[in-house]
Amino acid sequence: MAEKKKITHKILVPTKDGGYVDFNDLSEEQKQYIRKQVFTRFADSYMAQLGYTREQDETVEAVSQK
């Protein structure tokens, strides 16, 4: 099996108090939350380029075309 590559650079995540923390020092739940946020922002940006917007309601989240 291939050996897992070691991460040689730090990924710094901004904190609410204005500082930074190393991504690798976070718990797995915090990492998953950040990954989900990043993916959602990427997806929204890509969908916006295609002319779609996300409409969020209290109960339903829908995607509509402009």
N, C-alpha and C positions, 0 to 999 in steps of 0.2 A: 504494500500500500504506500502511496505517496506521502512523504513527510509534510506535515502542515507548515506553511510558511510562517515565520515569526514576523510580527508587526514591528517595523523599525521606526515608525513615525507616530506621533501622538495626534489624536483627534480631540480637540478641545471643544467642550460644550459650554456655552454661556450659561451663567446662573442668574437668578433673579436679583442677587445683590451686586451684580456688575462684575463678578469674578468669572473664572473659568475652572472647569474640572475635566480631568482626563476621561474620555468615553469608556476606556477599558476598566476604570475603577468603579463604574456604575453597576447596579444590580441588573440582573437579566430582565426584570420587569421594566426598569427604566430604559434600558437599551431598546426593548421592543416598542415602548411608547414613542421614543424618538424616531425609530425606523418608520413607524406608522405615520407620524407627522410628516416626515420627509417625503414618503411615498405619496401621501395625500396632496401635499403642495406641488410635487412634480406632476401628478396626474391632473390636478386642477389647471396648472399652467399649460400642459399639453392639450387638454380639452378646450381651453380658452382659445388656443391657436386654431383649433378646428371649428370654433364658433359655438361651443356649448358652455353652459354655466351650470353650477350646482345650486339647486334651490333646496334649502334646508327648512323643514317644518318641525314642529314639536315631535311628531310621530314618524314622519316619512321623509326620506332623503331622495330627491329625484334629480335627474339630469335632463335639461331641456335645451333645445337648439334655439338660438336667437333668430 
